[in-house]
Amino acid sequence: MKAETTSTPSTSAFRQALNAWARSDGVMWIYLFKVLIAAGLTLWLAMRLQLPHPSSAVITVFIVMQPQSGQVFAKSVYRLLGTVAGLIAMLALVALFAQERVPFLVCMSVWIGLCTAGAMRYRDMRSYGCVLAGYTAALIGIPAVISPEGAFMSAVMRVLAISLAIICSGIVSAALFPQTTGAAMRNALYNRFGTFAGYVADVLRGKLERHVVESGGVRYAAEAVGLENMRSATAFEDPHMRMRSGRLSRLNSEFMTMTTRLHALSRLLLRLRQRQADVVLSAFDMAQAAFLELLDSVRGQPLTPPDAAAVAERLSALSDHTRVRIREARASLLANAPSEEDRLDFETAAELLFRLVDDLHNYVQTHASLAAPHHVREQWKARFVAKANAMAATVAGVRTALMVLLLSLFWIMTAWPYGGMFASNAAAVAALASSSPMPHKTAQQMAIGAFFGVTVGFFMNFFVFTQLDGYWMLMFALAPVFMLGSFVALRPGYMGYGLGSMVFFCFTSIPDNPPVYDPSNFINNGIAVLLSMATTAAISSILLPPNSAWLWRRLERDLRRQVVRVTSDPLPGLSSRFESATRDLLNQAYGLANGRPQVQKALLGWTFTVQEVGQAIIELRQEQERLPAEPRFAEASPWRQSIRAMGRALARLFLKPSQTNLQRALTAVDQAIACVEAQREPYSQHFDESPLRRIQSFLHFIRTSLLDPHAPLAQYAAPSEPATGIAHAS
């Protein structure tokens, strides 16, 4: 009996440890075996179908295989489309310049450059298609310079090999222990709400340091970009998620709006705490108390659609309650005869709080609607807008085109027998690396991986494969190499090593049909591969690398220009476009500035300032759109003209920050506040029923954002200007 009682806890502990392993490392090992099975199945079918180069099919398996099946399907579709586009372009060039090598190589370089620029422009699955369209033309086109009569059959065989690999990868990924992108996205959405609720509560209470709040903003910006990529991939695998695609996009957009609102409110509260506005903070605490209680009740809890429906009902009741509490807190504040600045600070904070509650209510309503196959909230036209810098895309395209052209001319001028391998491989690696955030680092990692892949391949080719007999013996020999390379590729920061080793091990070592064992040919091909990798890494590091100052400065300028856009772009869908563009730009620039904390801090500062001012301008424009047709609200009224003048001043400031432009913007904001004050309704009217008082609160928020001593604009403030800014008319 005693032994039985002692064994039960140990069995339970073992079961818990096994479950924990299955959810972490177990998932990785399942994926590694799936890669091995997919590669083995593809190799067997390629051998049975007598494809001349089975290595092309196996390489495709390692490129398209991902832990989640949706990503596999998405990459497969775009790989096939990109390959077909590249082959069509290559065949057209062969038909035009079959006997003229130089014009052919020039046109091919231009095509590869255009495809690389397209990959930098889109930075999603379309980017992958552009990469394939570029380097497929090089892999088939450069050998066609020597023998153009074989170009068509090479194209056909490549399409067959890639199609075979895509089919095998898709079947294995979906049939064997499937890990779907849809399930991963649902889990991410379920867990995000509880974590975010706790984050909001801590931010509003002032428990978090400034750097923690800023790092949270970066994390949630990256999550928004990642969830949008997952949403795109789920359309390829799950019809249920495809039916909800509009709501998922809406959910992401509403979450971005909510995080912007929270950050704006947190920055305002931080400024109030720094100037010790205790009367305002005390009144605000009265207004937010019930909201904080609700957030604490859902802190850390997953949010399923049924749970979201219950939370939505609570938030609906809380919205009315918050309005009443804000009125009570305002009355308490006014009883203490606050200054005009304190009154406007409270009005602004209360308005941001009320809109934050409303944003959260909209979010959980959309989340709850996911339970139904069809819902009215599916009608959502706004989409996540990725924002790329045109100059960065152009530089990437020109860099790749010049490199391919120069290496091709080197091949022609030297008449190197293996120069075709040298040039085509360099084109492929350059196209692959140029679409990554750090092309020089990716090229360096792939070069090191290629060295190990070629070295192991030489040993396998001439000391192992010659002793084997049959497919199964071949797979037993290949399995350790395949699994080790796939394991390295899964490690964060080591993908280039694993991918480079696997691609070039397969390229140089997997037997052709019929197999040929020629040490001299292998060594020369290996030298060409390694030289091309080293050349690509060197050129990517020297010729305007994306991690240099020129690019993140341009991205910072693009970020500031978002304020210009919100002052002039059409209002429908503007908020969603603004939120997605600012987060995408932050995600890019923050990654490019990796290892430069001061640069990252400056980028974060600009991002948050742009989001604060930009969202306030959007709210101002929306508030003016809703105004009734009364003479005092006419377009030609002085207060509306002053707001338009303020918009122009803000546009100049964010286009070209300077002390003069900052002073002009502050003066324009003060004038707008004074003009609205002159037309404002009496205090007897409730704040939520007074559009001019709401407009005044947004103007005041813009003013406080411009005067934030911790914002990037503080460096342009006049030395004699007090920290609290210029007093405006009351």
Sequence and secondary structure as in RCSB ss.txt:
>XXXX:A:sequence
MKAETTSTPSTSAFRQALNAWARSDGVMWIYLFKVLIAAGLTLWLAMRLQLPHPSSAVITVFIVMQPQSGQVFAK
SVYRLLGTVAGLIAMLALVALFAQERVPFLVCMSVWIGLCTAGAMRYRDMRSYGCVLAGYTAALIGIPAVISPEG
AFMSAVMRVLAISLAIICSGIVSAALFPQTTGAAMRNALYNRFGTFAGYVADVLRGKLERHVVESGGVRYAAEAV
GLENMRSATAFEDPHMRMRSGRLSRLNSEFMTMTTRLHALSRLLLRLRQRQADVVLSAFDMAQAAFLELLDSVRG
QPLTPPDAAAVAERLSALSDHTRVRIREARASLLANAPSEEDRLDFETAAELLFRLVDDLHNYVQTHASLAAPHH
VREQWKARFVAKANAMAATVAGVRTALMVLLLSLFWIMTAWPYGGMFASNAAAVAALASSSPMPHKTAQQMAIGA
FFGVTVGFFMNFFVFTQLDGYWMLMFALAPVFMLGSFVALRPGYMGYGLGSMVFFCFTSIPDNPPVYDPSNFINN
GIAVLLSMATTAAISSILLPPNSAWLWRRLERDLRRQVVRVTSDPLPGLSSRFESATRDLLNQAYGLANGRPQVQ
KALLGWTFTVQEVGQAIIELRQEQERLPAEPRFAEASPWRQSIRAMGRALARLFLKPSQTNLQRALTAVDQAIAC
VEAQREPYSQHFDESPLRRIQSFLHFIRTSLLDPHAPLAQYAAPSEPATGIAHAS
>XXXX:A:secstr
 HHHHHHHHHHHHHHHHHHHHHHTHHHHHHHHHHHHHHHHHHHHHHHHTT S HHHHHHHHHHH  SSHHHHHHH
HHHHHHHHHHHHHHHHHHHHHHTT HHHHHHHHHHHHHHHHHHHHHH SHHHHHHHHHHHHHHHHHHHHHH GGG
HHHHHHHHHHHHHHHHHHHHHHHHHSS   HHHHHHHHHHHHHHHHHHHHHHHHHT S HHHHHHHHHHHHHHHH
HHHHHHHHHTTT HHHHHTHHHHHHHHHHHHHHHHHHHHHHHHHHHHHHTT HHHHHHHHHHHHHHHHHHHHHTT
    HHHHHHHHHHHHHHHHHHHHHHHHHHHHHHHT   HHHHHHHHHHHHHHHHHHHHHHHHHHHHHHTTSSS 
GGG           HHHHHHHHHHHHHHHHHHHHHHHHHT TTHHHHHHHHHHHHHHHHTSSSHHHHHHHHHHHH
HHHHHHHHHIIIIIGGG  SHHHHHHHHHHHHHHHHHHHHSTT HHHHHHHHHHHHHHHS  SS    HHHHHHH
HHHHHHHHHHHHHHHHHS  TTSHHHHHHHHHHHHHHHHHHHHS STTHHHHHHHHHHHHHHHHHHHTTT HHHH
HHHHHHHHHHHHHHHHHHHHHHHHHT  S GGG TTSHHHHHHHHHHHHHHHHHHS  HHHHHHHHHHHHHHHHH
HHHH   TTS GGG HHHHHHHHHHHHHHHHT TTSGGGGGS TTS TT      
